[in-house]
Amino acid sequence: MEHQETKFSFVYNEVKQRILNGQVLPGNSLPSSRMLCDQYHESRYTVTRVEDSLKKAGLIALQPR
């Protein structure tokens, strides 16, 4: 049986790789959650979970508008 990546893990890994590869530099902002939803064709719920997990991993700092 082949492992199937979940929507959450796909988006999480994509954004994480962008951070680790230096495509998103420290101090710079990620695209808005709405833009990430559009880019990955995912729900706001999934993108919010990804952002929360990246924060818990210490990869991003979330700041309210």
Z-matrix of the N, CA and C atoms (Angstrom, degrees):
N
C 1 1.454
C 2 1.538 1 109.01
N 3 1.297 2 116.78 1 129.62
C 4 1.457 3 122.70 2 -177.77
C 5 1.525 4 110.41 3 -83.67
N 6 1.346 5 115.44 4 136.73
C 7 1.469 6 120.33 5 178.42
C 8 1.526 7 109.43 6 -70.33
N 9 1.312 8 115.65 7 129.39
C 10 1.462 9 120.66 8 177.60
C 11 1.516 10 109.28 9 -108.64
N 12 1.313 11 116.06 10 123.68
C 13 1.452 12 121.74 11 -178.81
C 14 1.526 13 109.87 12 -73.18
N 15 1.328 14 116.23 13 137.12
C 16 1.458 15 119.82 14 178.61
C 17 1.535 16 109.43 15 -76.96
N 18 1.309 17 115.83 16 163.18
C 19 1.467 18 120.61 17 177.26
C 20 1.522 19 109.91 18 -58.80
N 21 1.340 20 115.51 19 -44.37
C 22 1.452 21 120.70 20 179.75
C 23 1.524 22 111.08 21 -58.78
N 24 1.337 23 116.96 22 -51.51
C 25 1.463 24 119.41 23 -175.74
C 26 1.527 25 111.46 24 -66.29
N 27 1.327 26 118.01 25 -32.88
C 28 1.461 27 120.43 26 177.84
C 29 1.529 28 110.38 27 -63.40
N 30 1.328 29 116.73 28 -51.00
C 31 1.470 30 120.62 29 -178.70
C 32 1.526 31 109.76 30 -65.44
N 33 1.325 32 117.33 31 -43.68
C 34 1.465 33 121.65 32 179.18
C 35 1.527 34 110.36 33 -56.58
N 36 1.325 35 116.91 34 -49.97
C 37 1.462 36 121.13 35 -178.16
C 38 1.523 37 112.19 36 -65.93
N 39 1.317 38 117.23 37 -36.85
C 40 1.470 39 120.57 38 178.39
C 41 1.529 40 111.00 39 -64.16
N 42 1.316 41 116.90 40 -48.79
C 43 1.465 42 120.89 41 -178.54
C 44 1.531 43 109.67 42 -67.91
N 45 1.326 44 117.46 43 -41.44
C 46 1.460 45 121.32 44 178.32
C 47 1.527 46 110.79 45 -59.01
N 48 1.323 47 117.53 46 -44.01
C 49 1.464 48 121.09 47 179.63
C 50 1.525 49 111.13 48 -64.15
N 51 1.323 50 117.09 49 -38.14
C 52 1.471 51 120.30 50 177.35
C 53 1.518 52 110.83 51 -61.29
N 54 1.324 53 116.24 52 -38.26
C 55 1.463 54 120.83 53 178.70
C 56 1.526 55 109.78 54 -69.77
N 57 1.327 56 116.87 55 -49.50
C 58 1.467 57 121.21 56 -176.63
C 59 1.523 58 112.82 57 -67.04
N 60 1.328 59 117.44 58 -30.23
C 61 1.468 60 121.45 59 179.69
C 62 1.525 61 112.73 60 -82.70
N 63 1.326 62 117.10 61 -1.62
C 64 1.453 63 120.50 62 178.10
C 65 1.513 64 114.70 63 83.56
N 66 1.326 65 117.40 64 10.80
C 67 1.459 66 120.13 65 176.75
C 68 1.528 67 110.68 66 -73.13
N 69 1.324 68 116.13 67 -23.78
C 70 1.466 69 122.39 68 173.31
C 71 1.522 70 105.35 69 -120.85
N 72 1.303 71 116.68 70 109.27
C 73 1.457 72 121.90 71 -176.14
C 74 1.526 73 111.48 72 -83.83
N 75 1.340 74 117.09 73 152.58
C 76 1.471 75 120.18 74 177.44
C 77 1.529 76 110.63 75 -54.36
N 78 1.303 77 115.55 76 134.32
C 79 1.462 78 121.06 77 -179.31
C 80 1.515 79 113.35 78 92.15
N 81 1.315 80 117.16 79 -18.10
C 82 1.467 81 120.53 80 177.50
C 83 1.525 82 109.86 81 -87.28
N 84 1.294 83 115.62 82 157.00
C 85 1.461 84 121.04 83 -178.93
C 86 1.515 85 111.58 84 -91.12
N 87 1.311 86 114.23 85 146.94
C 88 1.463 87 120.10 86 167.89
C 89 1.522 88 107.30 87 -75.02
N 90 1.312 89 117.28 88 163.04
C 91 1.465 90 117.92 89 171.23
C 92 1.533 91 109.38 90 -58.94
N 93 1.305 92 116.78 91 155.59
C 94 1.469 93 120.49 92 179.51
C 95 1.527 94 109.75 93 -61.02
N 96 1.319 95 115.65 94 159.55
C 97 1.463 96 119.18 95 179.59
C 98 1.526 97 110.58 96 -60.99
N 99 1.302 98 116.77 97 -34.90
C 100 1.467 99 120.19 98 177.88
C 101 1.536 100 110.85 99 -64.31
N 102 1.328 101 115.76 100 -40.89
C 103 1.466 102 119.56 101 178.75
C 104 1.537 103 110.79 102 -67.56
N 105 1.336 104 116.71 103 -38.55
C 106 1.462 105 119.64 104 177.30
C 107 1.529 106 110.70 105 -64.87
N 108 1.316 107 116.83 106 -38.43
C 109 1.473 108 120.66 107 175.80
C 110 1.518 109 110.22 108 -57.77
N 111 1.321 110 116.33 109 -46.48
C 112 1.462 111 121.12 110 -179.70
C 113 1.529 112 111.42 111 -66.86
N 114 1.320 113 116.38 112 -42.21
C 115 1.461 114 120.92 113 -176.81
C 116 1.525 115 111.49 114 -64.48
N 117 1.320 116 117.19 115 -43.31
C 118 1.468 117 121.03 116 -176.19
C 119 1.528 118 113.11 117 -99.61
N 120 1.315 119 117.20 118 -0.53
C 121 1.478 120 122.18 119 -179.70
C 122 1.529 121 110.13 120 55.94
N 123 1.331 122 114.52 121 47.56
C 124 1.462 123 121.03 122 -179.25
C 125 1.521 124 109.93 123 -123.21
N 126 1.311 125 114.52 124 165.17
C 127 1.466 126 120.32 125 -179.07
C 128 1.522 127 110.69 126 -76.41
N 129 1.304 128 115.38 127 161.22
C 130 1.465 129 121.71 128 177.35
C 131 1.528 130 109.55 129 -62.61
N 132 1.320 131 116.70 130 -34.95
C 133 1.463 132 121.86 131 178.37
C 134 1.529 133 110.71 132 -59.82
N 135 1.322 134 117.55 133 -47.55
C 136 1.464 135 121.76 134 -179.68
C 137 1.523 136 110.53 135 -62.64
N 138 1.316 137 117.49 136 -45.85
C 139 1.464 138 121.75 137 -178.90
C 140 1.532 139 110.50 138 -64.71
N 141 1.317 140 117.79 139 -39.02
C 142 1.465 141 121.02 140 177.99
C 143 1.524 142 110.54 141 -64.38
N 144 1.319 143 117.16 142 -40.59
C 145 1.469 144 120.99 143 176.72
C 146 1.522 145 110.71 144 -63.24
N 147 1.327 146 116.70 145 -40.38
C 148 1.466 147 121.07 146 177.83
C 149 1.529 148 109.93 147 -61.77
N 150 1.323 149 116.30 148 -48.17
C 151 1.470 150 120.31 149 179.71
C 152 1.526 151 110.91 150 -60.30
N 153 1.313 152 117.83 151 -43.21
C 154 1.463 153 121.46 152 178.95
C 155 1.531 154 111.15 153 -62.59
N 156 1.311 155 116.89 154 -40.48
C 157 1.467 156 120.97 155 -179.95
C 158 1.523 157 111.46 156 -69.24
N 159 1.321 158 117.31 157 -38.54
C 160 1.460 159 120.85 158 176.67
C 161 1.523 160 110.34 159 -64.72
N 162 1.321 161 116.51 160 -36.81
C 163 1.465 162 120.74 161 177.64
C 164 1.523 163 110.02 162 -65.85
N 165 1.332 164 117.10 163 -45.72
C 166 1.468 165 121.15 164 179.40
C 167 1.526 166 111.20 165 -61.91
N 168 1.337 167 117.22 166 -31.75
C 169 1.469 168 122.16 167 179.04
C 170 1.527 169 111.41 168 -79.62
N 171 1.333 170 116.76 169 -5.29
C 172 1.455 171 120.78 170 179.15
C 173 1.515 172 114.35 171 78.67
N 174 1.327 173 116.59 172 17.79
C 175 1.468 174 120.70 173 -177.88
C 176 1.523 175 113.03 174 -90.84
N 177 1.328 176 116.94 175 -23.55
C 178 1.458 177 120.73 176 178.20
C 179 1.521 178 109.44 177 -140.25
N 180 1.302 179 115.27 178 161.28
C 181 1.466 180 122.56 179 172.26
C 182 1.519 181 106.49 180 -120.73
N 183 1.312 182 116.45 181 122.88
C 184 1.460 183 120.95 182 179.60
C 185 1.521 184 109.40 183 -88.08
N 186 1.301 185 115.86 184 132.06
C 187 1.458 186 121.40 185 178.09
C 188 1.515 187 108.88 186 -129.53
N 189 1.329 188 116.68 187 130.50
C 190 1.466 189 118.23 188 178.37
C 191 1.527 190 110.66 189 -65.98
N 192 1.311 191 114.70 190 155.83
C 193 1.466 192 120.18 191 179.38
C 194 1.475 193 112.22 192 -63.64
